[in-house]
Amino acid sequence: MFEASSVPEPNLGSARQTGVHPIRVGEQLDAGAMREIRRRMELRYFKWDAQVGDVMALAPAPLLMSSASWLKLATLAKRLFHETVAAEIELAGRPALYSRIGLPRAVARLMAELPPTEAAARVMRFDFHYTTDGWRISEVNSDVPGGFTEATNFTRLVAERVPRARPAGDPTQALVNGISRRTGERATILLPSAPGHMEDHQVVGHLATALRDRGFSARISAIHQLRWVG
């Protein structure tokens, strides 16, 4: 996601109302630039699925929006984040609702017996779509969101080649900063990874490198290698 000062700020009503879309596709990067970006993403930034079959999975053209449009989305995401957390807290204190929402009995039993564990840093990813009725979300990944290396490194590498554009943010450093504020510097961080899922290994590999760069001792482990004692 990019924000560019050269992109005019539209009225953020629906596309049906204004006829103006807040996102536009920028000019396509040349083939040589894309080959270099892909090589760096694969070899340095843990993007191991840059090609799916015979098709490259990295878009050769940026999506551009104004900073005001991006601020609107960021504000909506923060509000939705707090709403989701409030719903979780409410649900934790009302076990009579567990069967109504189809919560598995084993999970319901654990929630009734154990208080929620506060996260060192919480991340959610809301999938926004601009429709004829304005901005809508299709889902929220409230537990294990991915896309960190793509949103951080791919966005930055493309932005370097697009005049008057800059990345909308750095989610990787935001997460590392959040962990650092809670644990202090040089803590040991364990990143569980699901065996057999390359997408999961990409995420934890990227995050482990970012944590080590900040002085943390970051280790990767499969879930079945962990044993809870006490």
NORFEN-V864609 format. One record per backbone hydrogen bond with DSSP energy under -1.0 kcal/mol. CO is the residue of the C=O (numbers start at 1). NH is the residue of the N-H. E is the energy in kcal/mol with one decimal. If there is no record, write none. Layout:
# NORFEN-V864609
co-><CO CO>
nh-><NH NH>
e-><E E>
This chain:
# NORFEN-V864609
co-><1 3 4 14 15 24 30 31 32 33 34 35 36 37 38 39 40 40 41 46 50 52 55 60 62 63 64 65 66 67 68 69 70 71 72 73 74 75 76 77 78 79 80 81 82 83 84 85 86 87 88 89 91 94 95 97 98 104 105 106 107 108 109 110 125 127 129 131 131 134 136 139 140 141 147 148 149 149 150 152 153 154 155 156 158 159 162 166 170 171 172 173 174 175 176 177 178 179 180 187 189 191 194 197 198 199 200 201 202 203 204 205 206 207 208 209 211 212 217 219 221 222 223>
nh-><168 166 7 18 19 64 34 35 36 37 38 39 40 41 42 43 44 45 47 48 57 55 52 29 26 2 24 4 70 71 72 73 74 75 76 77 78 79 80 81 82 83 84 85 86 87 88 89 90 91 92 93 94 97 98 101 103 108 109 110 111 112 113 114 141 138 136 15 134 131 129 127 142 125 151 152 153 154 155 156 157 158 159 160 161 162 165 3 174 175 176 177 178 179 180 181 182 183 184 217 219 221 197 201 202 203 204 205 206 207 208 209 210 211 212 213 216 215 189 191 193 225 226>
e-><-1.5 -1.6 -1.6 -2.3 -2.4 -3.2 -2.0 -2.1 -1.9 -2.4 -2.7 -2.3 -2.2 -2.5 -2.5 -2.6 -2.1 -1.3 -2.8 -1.2 -3.5 -2.0 -3.1 -3.1 -2.9 -1.2 -2.3 -1.9 -2.1 -2.5 -1.9 -2.0 -2.7 -2.4 -2.3 -2.6 -2.1 -2.1 -2.4 -2.3 -2.3 -2.1 -2.4 -2.4 -2.3 -2.0 -2.0 -2.4 -2.4 -2.4 -2.3 -1.1 -1.6 -2.2 -1.5 -1.5 -2.5 -2.8 -2.6 -1.9 -2.5 -1.8 -1.5 -2.9 -2.6 -2.0 -2.5 -1.2 -1.9 -2.4 -3.1 -2.3 -1.2 -1.5 -2.5 -2.1 -2.1 -1.4 -1.6 -1.1 -2.7 -2.2 -2.5 -1.8 -1.8 -1.4 -1.5 -2.0 -1.9 -2.0 -2.4 -2.8 -2.0 -2.4 -2.5 -2.1 -1.1 -2.5 -2.2 -2.2 -2.9 -1.8 -1.5 -1.8 -2.3 -1.6 -2.2 -2.4 -2.3 -2.5 -2.6 -1.8 -1.9 -2.4 -2.5 -2.1 -2.2 -1.7 -2.6 -3.3 -2.5 -1.6 -1.8>
